[in-house]
Amino acid sequence: MANTSSRTLRLLSLLQTHRFWSGPELANRLEVSERTLRRDVERLRELGYPVDSSRGTEGGYQLGAGATMPPLTVEEDEAIAMVVALNGAAQLTAGPLAEASVSALSKVVQVLPPKLRRRAEALRAVTDDSPFAEAPTVHADVLATMGQATRDAERVRFSYLARGGASAGEQVRRHVEPHRLVTVGRRWYLLAYDLDRQDWRSFRLDRLSEPMGTRSRFRPREVPGGDAAAYVRKGLSRTEIGTSLRVLVHAPKDEVEEQISRWATVTAVDTRTCRVEMDGRQARWAAFGLGVLEAPFTVEEAPAEVIELLGRWGERFSAAAAGR
């Protein structure tokens, strides 16, 4: 049996569905006697929640109109973390999923204690999203279904909008073992083992529809290289990545990772030098990433537009520094 506090919260959660619960049904869900249930209901009433009840063979309980959620008990850093995370989810996605993130954020803010609510609302009010590219629409049911199947190691079937090859633009059916969900830029990808092709594949979730679990479990395979995110990035086409470059940085790997590891892969060459590989949706994003480095670097491979942009930025920054 749960302790009194957690049981009371569980009772409130069930009543907030605003359906009518018979006494025996509610007691069974809470795994308590009907006598204990009546005491828990009285406790909710003492806390100010209007719980309506009726007696007799068809008696039961229902939460009355005007009931509200109690304040959410969290620390200040936890409240800020939730606001930032839900804001990030809204920015990373588009369409219904972004709207759901905004809706969830509003509900979380409403049940924060007054002091934390004011701080969270202030953070939302002064924060603007300035993405480098639009986020493709990923439906919430697709993300939820694929996330659960990946966690539970369950094979899934889905329809996929093919790009390239003879079937370009057509919906094809796929049967896979989902391994990991990966974000690259503002896009979601599924890394999975394709059972029809007997090979690893990555699938964009915004092109995926009608996912269905098969109730068939599998033993997870080892992804080539051991790093799901690196495997997905490596397999993306140039049109999907947008911009890809490689530079030699004249600084130790650990120092460079502290500055740029969120956006790039850093590999040690020796104790004083490392190599940075970076993908970006736009040339200016790649240039910005290099600008964060506080060390000299040599471009080994980059599109002409990135080289040109670095030159223009270098001239402009030099002119600005000389004019001081």
C-alpha positions in Angstrom: 0.0 0.0 0.0 1.3 3.5 -0.8 1.9 6.0 2.0 -0.9 8.4 2.8 0.6 11.4 0.9 1.3 9.6 -2.3 -2.1 7.8 -2.1 -3.9 11.1 -1.7 -2.1 12.5 -4.8 -3.0 9.3 -6.7 -6.6 9.7 -5.6 -6.6 13.3 -6.8 -5.1 12.3 -10.1 -7.9 9.8 -10.7 -10.6 12.2 -9.7 -9.2 14.9 -12.0 -10.3 12.9 -15.0 -13.7 14.3 -14.0 -15.4 10.9 -14.6 -17.7 9.3 -12.0 -16.0 6.6 -10.0 -17.9 3.9 -8.0 -16.6 3.4 -4.5 -15.4 -0.2 -5.0 -13.8 0.7 -8.3 -11.8 3.6 -6.8 -10.8 1.6 -3.8 -9.6 -1.2 -6.0 -7.5 1.2 -8.1 -5.9 2.5 -4.9 -5.6 -0.9 -3.3 -7.3 0.2 -0.1 -10.5 -0.6 1.7 -13.6 1.6 1.1 -13.2 2.8 4.7 -9.7 4.1 4.0 -11.0 5.6 0.7 -13.6 7.6 2.6 -10.9 9.0 4.9 -8.7 10.0 1.9 -11.7 11.7 0.3 -12.3 13.7 3.5 -8.6 14.6 3.5 -9.0 16.1 0.0 -12.0 18.0 1.1 -10.0 19.5 4.0 -7.4 20.6 1.5 -10.2 22.5 -0.4 -11.0 20.1 -3.2 -14.8 19.8 -3.8 -15.4 16.0 -4.0 -19.0 15.1 -4.7 -20.3 11.8 -3.4 -23.4 9.7 -3.5 -24.5 6.8 -1.4 -26.2 3.5 -2.1 -25.5 0.6 -4.4 -24.7 3.0 -7.3 -22.8 5.5 -5.1 -19.4 6.9 -5.8 -17.3 9.9 -6.2 -16.6 12.7 -8.6 -14.5 15.9 -8.5 -16.7 18.9 -8.4 -16.5 22.0 -10.7 -13.9 24.6 -9.9 -11.2 22.2 -8.6 -7.6 23.1 -9.5 -4.2 21.4 -9.4 -2.1 22.0 -6.3 1.1 23.9 -6.6 3.9 21.9 -8.2 6.6 21.2 -5.6 9.9 21.8 -7.3 13.2 23.7 -6.6 13.9 26.9 -8.5 16.6 25.3 -10.7 14.2 22.4 -11.5 11.4 24.8 -12.6 13.8 26.8 -14.8 15.1 23.5 -16.3 11.5 22.5 -17.2 10.8 25.8 -18.9 14.0 25.7 -20.9 13.4 22.0 -21.9 9.8 22.6 -23.1 10.9 25.8 -24.9 13.6 23.8 -26.6 11.1 21.1 -27.6 8.9 23.7 -29.2 11.8 25.1 -31.1 13.2 21.7 -32.2 9.9 20.6 -33.7 7.1 22.1 -35.7 3.3 21.7 -36.2 1.2 19.9 -33.7 4.2 18.7 -31.6 5.5 22.2 -31.2 2.0 23.4 -30.2 1.7 20.5 -27.7 5.1 21.6 -26.1 3.8 25.2 -25.8 0.5 23.9 -24.2 2.4 21.7 -21.8 4.7 24.6 -20.9 1.7 26.8 -20.1 0.2 24.1 -17.9 3.4 23.6 -16.0 3.8 27.3 -15.4 0.2 27.5 -14.0 0.9 25.0 -11.2 4.2 26.4 -10.1 4.3 28.2 -6.7 3.7 32.0 -7.2 7.3 33.0 -6.8 8.6 30.4 -9.3 5.7 31.1 -11.7 6.7 34.8 -11.9 10.3 33.8 -12.7 9.3 31.2 -15.2 6.9 33.7 -16.9 9.6 36.3 -17.0 12.0 33.8 -18.7 9.4 33.0 -21.4 8.6 36.7 -21.9 12.2 37.7 -22.7 13.2 34.7 -24.8 12.9 34.7 -28.6 13.6 31.7 -30.9 16.0 32.5 -33.8 16.6 29.3 -35.7 18.9 28.9 -38.6 16.4 26.7 -40.4 12.8 25.7 -40.2 12.0 22.5 -38.3 10.1 19.9 -40.3 6.8 18.8 -38.8 7.0 15.6 -36.7 3.7 14.3 -35.3 3.5 13.6 -31.6 2.1 10.1 -32.2 5.0 9.2 -34.5 7.6 10.4 -31.9 5.8 8.7 -29.0 5.3 5.4 -30.8 8.9 5.2 -32.1 10.3 6.2 -28.7 8.4 3.5 -26.9 9.2 0.8 -29.4 12.9 1.8 -29.2 12.9 1.6 -25.4 11.0 -1.7 -25.4 13.1 -3.3 -28.2 9.9 -4.0 -30.2 10.0 -4.4 -34.0 7.8 -1.9 -35.9 6.3 -1.4 -39.3 5.7 2.0 -40.9 5.2 3.9 -44.1 8.1 6.0 -45.4 8.2 8.7 -48.0 11.2 7.6 -50.2 13.6 10.2 -51.6 15.9 9.3 -54.5 16.0 6.1 -56.6 13.2 4.5 -58.6 10.7 4.8 -55.7 11.3 8.6 -55.1 8.2 10.3 -53.8 6.4 7.0 -53.1 5.2 5.7 -49.8 7.1 2.4 -49.0 6.5 0.0 -46.1 9.4 -0.7 -43.8 9.9 -3.4 -41.1 12.7 -2.5 -38.7 14.3 -3.0 -35.3 14.5 0.6 -33.9 17.8 1.3 -32.1 17.9 5.1 -31.3 16.3 8.5 -31.9 18.8 11.1 -33.0 18.5 14.8 -33.5 20.7 16.5 -36.1 20.2 20.2 -36.3 16.4 20.7 -36.1 15.5 17.3 -37.6 14.7 14.0 -35.9 16.1 10.7 -37.2 15.4 7.0 -36.3 18.5 4.7 -36.5 17.2 1.2 -37.1 18.2 -2.2 -38.5 16.1 -2.7 -41.7 14.9 -6.3 -41.6 14.0 -6.3 -45.3 17.4 -5.0 -46.5 19.4 -6.7 -43.7 21.4 -3.5 -43.0 21.4 -0.3 -40.8 19.3 2.6 -42.0 18.4 6.1 -40.7 14.9 7.5 -41.3 13.7 11.0 -41.0 10.7 11.1 -38.6 9.0 13.9 -40.6 8.8 11.4 -43.6 7.6 8.5 -41.4 3.9 7.8 -40.9 1.5 5.0 -39.6 4.0 3.4 -37.2 2.7 0.1 -35.7 4.3 -2.1 -33.1 4.4 -5.8 -34.0 4.6 -7.1 -30.4 7.7 -8.9 -31.6 10.7 -8.3 -29.3 14.4 -8.4 -30.5 17.8 -8.5 -28.9 19.5 -5.1 -29.7 22.4 -5.2 -32.1 25.6 -3.3 -31.8 25.5 -0.2 -34.0 28.6 0.0 -36.2 31.2 2.2 -34.5 29.2 2.1 -31.2 28.0 5.7 -31.6 24.4 6.1 -33.0 24.6 9.9 -33.4 27.9 9.7 -35.3 26.6 6.9 -37.5 23.5 9.0 -38.5 25.5 12.1 -39.2 28.0 10.2 -41.3 25.3 8.6 -43.4 23.4 11.8 -44.2 23.6 13.1 -47.8 25.2 16.5 -48.5 21.7 17.9 -49.4 20.4 16.8 -46.0 23.4 18.1 -44.1 23.7 21.3 -46.0 27.3 22.1 -45.2 30.1 19.8 -44.1 33.7 20.8 -43.3 36.9 19.5 -41.7 39.5 21.7 -40.0 42.8 21.2 -38.2 42.9 23.1 -34.9 46.1 24.0 -33.3 45.0 23.3 -29.7 44.6 20.2 -27.5 41.5 18.1 -28.0 40.2 18.6 -24.5 40.3 22.4 -24.8 38.5 22.4 -28.1 35.8 20.0 -26.9 34.9 22.4 -24.1 34.2 25.1 -26.7 32.6 23.3 -29.6 31.7 19.6 -28.8 28.0 20.4 -28.9 28.2 21.1 -32.7 31.1 19.0 -33.9 33.2 15.8 -33.6 36.6 16.4 -32.2 39.5 13.9 -32.7 43.0 14.2 -31.3 45.9 14.3 -33.8 48.6 14.7 -31.2 48.9 16.4 -27.7 48.8 19.9 -29.3 46.5 19.4 -32.3 43.1 18.0 -33.1 40.7 17.7 -36.0 37.2 19.1 -36.0 34.5 17.8 -38.3 31.2 19.7 -38.4 27.9 19.6 -40.2 25.5 22.5 -40.5 22.3 23.4 -42.4 23.8 26.7 -43.6 27.3 28.1 -44.3 26.9 30.9 -41.7 26.2 28.3 -39.1 29.5 26.5 -39.9 31.4 29.8 -39.9 29.8 30.7 -36.5 31.0 27.4 -35.1 34.5 28.0 -36.2 34.3 31.5 -34.8 33.7 30.1 -31.3 37.2 28.4 -31.4 39.8 30.3 -29.4 42.7 28.8 -31.3 44.2 29.1 -34.8 43.0 26.5 -37.4 43.5 25.4 -40.9 40.6 24.5 -43.2 41.2 21.0 -44.7 37.9 20.5 -46.5 34.9 22.9 -46.8 32.5 24.1 -49.5 33.5 27.2 -51.4 30.6 29.2 -49.8 32.1 28.6 -46.4 35.6 29.7 -47.5 34.1 32.9 -49.0 32.1 33.6 -45.9 35.1 33.2 -43.6 37.0 35.7 -45.8 34.2 38.3 -45.7 33.8 37.9 -42.0 37.6 38.1 -41.4 37.8 41.4 -43.4 34.9 42.9 -41.6 36.2 41.9 -38.1 39.7 43.2 -39.0 38.3 46.5 -40.2 36.2 46.8 -37.0 39.2 46.1 -34.8 41.4 48.6 -36.8 38.8 51.3 -36.4 38.8 51.4 -32.7 
